[in-house]
Amino acid sequence: MSDLSREPGSIIRYPDYEKLKAEVEKLRTELSMLVLERDELLLVQCRNIETAYMLNIGGLEYRAYETECTIARLKRKVALIQARMNRQEDVVLPKIEATLDKEFAEFQQQLNERLDKMNAAIERSRGAVSTREETLELKKLYRAVVKYLHPDLRPDLSGAKIKLFYNAVKAYENGDLNGLRIISAMVVQPTLPDSQPDGPALMAKEKERLKKLLETVKKRIREIKSEYPYTMKALLQSEEKIEERKKELQSRILELEDALVAYREKIAEMLRDQ
């Protein structure tokens, strides 16, 4: 019997539909694993690497950068004082300091951000350490949530379910195993479209969308591994390299502090001439 002779409303069976359905499910599984890898890198590994880096080296780096900023400010202060002296104007230090505050606001913000990272690393180091079994369960639950609630995998999710997904991300980030257990228990296996006449076309479209997403996530994983803090992983695995970096920073700080003294003496000398 030809398709034209079928009764209206009857379901047409497409031989390639089940194959497409299986391919889409395979892509979703692969994508969920890659998303888990990406989030594991961003939310766990990179944070742990940065915490270790900040605790080992971050304090010295902050001190060196703070001294560099102070020297840059003093150097600019010398220039402002000299300009007023050249114009035979009174050197009003409060006005000069106000000008410097504006000019160096961005440097101060960067210093504050570094200090915030340092404090975050200290706080993170005080957190409870999960057991291996808890870590494995956390990953397993999170992967299940990703597979069924990630907006990229399930573009038709309601706003409430998207919010639930982001709560799961937060739970995973914080190592909240009980919270992730609750969210995982709420996840229901979504159904794929029935094999209606437009089913194969929709499934083929979904297949292409998922393939593009796979490449996007793979690219992001490569980027994460090429950026700070992940690039510090090799350094932190070597006590020798850590000590070498510390010595470099300590030597740099001594040089900067000498320069700092010289600029302060220069300013004091200029003000005595007033």
JOPEGI-V356608 format. One record per residue. N is the residue number from 1. RES is the residue in one small letter. PSI is psi in radians with two decimals (NA if undefined). Layout:
((N & RES & PSI) (N & RES & PSI))
This chain:
((1 & m & 2.28) (2 & s & 2.85) (3 & d & -0.56) (4 & l & -0.44) (5 & s & 0.00) (6 & r & 2.63) (7 & e & 2.52) (8 & p & 2.42) (9 & g & -0.16) (10 & s & 2.59) (11 & i & 2.23) (12 & i & 2.24) (13 & r & 2.22) (14 & y & 2.12) (15 & p & -0.50) (16 & d & -0.11) (17 & y & -0.86) (18 & e & -0.62) (19 & k & -0.79) (20 & l & -0.72) (21 & k & -0.77) (22 & a & -0.68) (23 & e & -0.69) (24 & v & -0.75) (25 & e & -0.66) (26 & k & -0.74) (27 & l & -0.69) (28 & r & -0.70) (29 & t & -0.80) (30 & e & -0.72) (31 & l & -0.69) (32 & s & -0.64) (33 & m & -0.69) (34 & l & -0.68) (35 & v & -0.70) (36 & l & -0.74) (37 & e & -0.77) (38 & r & -0.83) (39 & d & -0.57) (40 & e & -0.72) (41 & l & -0.85) (42 & l & -0.84) (43 & l & -0.36) (44 & v & -1.15) (45 & q & -0.87) (46 & c & -0.64) (47 & r & -0.71) (48 & n & -0.71) (49 & i & -0.81) (50 & e & -0.69) (51 & t & -0.85) (52 & a & -0.70) (53 & y & -0.78) (54 & m & -0.71) (55 & l & -0.56) (56 & n & -0.73) (57 & i & -0.42) (58 & g & -0.64) (59 & g & -0.75) (60 & l & -0.68) (61 & e & -0.70) (62 & y & -0.79) (63 & r & -0.73) (64 & a & -0.78) (65 & y & -0.68) (66 & e & -0.71) (67 & t & -0.69) (68 & e & -0.75) (69 & c & -0.69) (70 & t & -0.72) (71 & i & -0.76) (72 & a & -0.68) (73 & r & -0.75) (74 & l & -0.68) (75 & k & -0.74) (76 & r & -0.62) (77 & k & -0.71) (78 & v & -0.78) (79 & a & -0.71) (80 & l & -0.72) (81 & i & -0.78) (82 & q & -0.67) (83 & a & -0.72) (84 & r & -0.66) (85 & m & -0.69) (86 & n & -0.56) (87 & r & 0.07) (88 & q & 0.70) (89 & e & 2.74) (90 & d & 2.43) (91 & v & 1.79) (92 & v & 1.76) (93 & l & -0.72) (94 & p & -0.66) (95 & k & -0.69) (96 & i & -0.76) (97 & e & -0.65) (98 & a & -0.71) (99 & t & -0.75) (100 & l & -0.65) (101 & d & -0.73) (102 & k & -0.80) (103 & e & -0.54) (104 & f & 0.34) (105 & a & -0.67) (106 & e & -0.69) (107 & f & -0.71) (108 & q & -0.67) (109 & q & -0.73) (110 & q & -0.66) (111 & l & -0.75) (112 & n & -0.68) (113 & e & -0.71) (114 & r & -0.67) (115 & l & -0.67) (116 & d & -0.73) (117 & k & -0.68) (118 & m & -0.81) (119 & n & -0.69) (120 & a & -0.68) (121 & a & -0.71) (122 & i & -0.78) (123 & e & -0.74) (124 & r & -0.63) (125 & s & -0.34) (126 & r & -0.17) (127 & g & 2.79) (128 & a & 2.44) (129 & v & 2.22) (130 & s & 2.62) (131 & t & 2.92) (132 & r & -0.72) (133 & e & -0.72) (134 & e & -0.68) (135 & t & -0.76) (136 & l & -0.72) (137 & e & -0.70) (138 & l & -0.79) (139 & k & -0.75) (140 & k & -0.80) (141 & l & -0.72) (142 & y & -0.68) (143 & r & -0.69) (144 & a & -0.73) (145 & v & -0.74) (146 & v & -0.77) (147 & k & -0.59) (148 & y & -0.19) (149 & l & -0.05) (150 & h & 2.25) (151 & p & -0.55) (152 & d & -0.58) (153 & l & -0.56) (154 & r & 1.38) (155 & p & -0.25) (156 & d & 0.27) (157 & l & 2.59) (158 & s & 2.86) (159 & g & -0.64) (160 & a & -0.69) (161 & k & -0.58) (162 & i & -0.71) (163 & k & -0.70) (164 & l & -0.68) (165 & f & -0.79) (166 & y & -0.48) (167 & n & -0.61) (168 & a & -0.71) (169 & v & -0.77) (170 & k & -0.71) (171 & a & -0.72) (172 & y & -0.75) (173 & e & -0.66) (174 & n & 0.01) (175 & g & 0.51) (176 & d & 1.52) (177 & l & -0.77) (178 & n & -0.72) (179 & g & -0.71) (180 & l & -0.58) (181 & r & -0.75) (182 & i & -0.81) (183 & i & -0.74) (184 & s & -0.68) (185 & a & -0.41) (186 & m & -0.24) (187 & v & 2.28) (188 & v & 2.38) (189 & q & 2.01) (190 & p & 2.65) (191 & t & 2.50) (192 & l & 2.82) (193 & p & 2.50) (194 & d & 2.84) (195 & s & 1.05) (196 & q & 3.02) (197 & p & -0.60) (198 & d & 0.01) (199 & g & -0.94) (200 & p & -0.69) (201 & a & -0.75) (202 & l & -0.69) (203 & m & -0.69) (204 & a & -0.67) (205 & k & -0.72) (206 & e & -0.65) (207 & k & -0.80) (208 & e & -0.67) (209 & r & -0.76) (210 & l & -0.64) (211 & k & -0.70) (212 & k & -0.71) (213 & l & -0.68) (214 & l & -0.81) (215 & e & -0.65) (216 & t & -0.79) (217 & v & -0.70) (218 & k & -0.73) (219 & k & -0.73) (220 & r & -0.66) (221 & i & -0.75) (222 & r & -0.70) (223 & e & -0.80) (224 & i & -0.73) (225 & k & -0.24) (226 & s & 0.00) (227 & e & 2.85) (228 & y & 2.46) (229 & p & -0.06) (230 & y & -0.58) (231 & t & -0.21) (232 & m & -0.08) (233 & k & -0.80) (234 & a & -0.70) (235 & l & -0.76) (236 & l & -0.30) (237 & q & -0.04) (238 & s & 1.98) (239 & e & -0.61) (240 & e & -0.77) (241 & k & -0.63) (242 & i & -0.83) (243 & e & -0.64) (244 & e & -0.76) (245 & r & -0.67) (246 & k & -0.78) (247 & k & -0.69) (248 & e & -0.80) (249 & l & -0.72) (250 & q & -0.71) (251 & s & -0.73) (252 & r & -0.72) (253 & i & -0.71) (254 & l & -0.75) (255 & e & -0.77) (256 & l & -0.68) (257 & e & -0.58) (258 & d & -0.76) (259 & a & -0.64) (260 & l & -0.80) (261 & v & -0.74) (262 & a & -0.75) (263 & y & -0.69) (264 & r & -0.69) (265 & e & -0.66) (266 & k & -0.77) (267 & i & -0.74) (268 & a & -0.69) (269 & e & -0.72) (270 & m & -0.69) (271 & l & -0.49) (272 & r & -0.50) (273 & d & -0.16) (274 & q & NA))
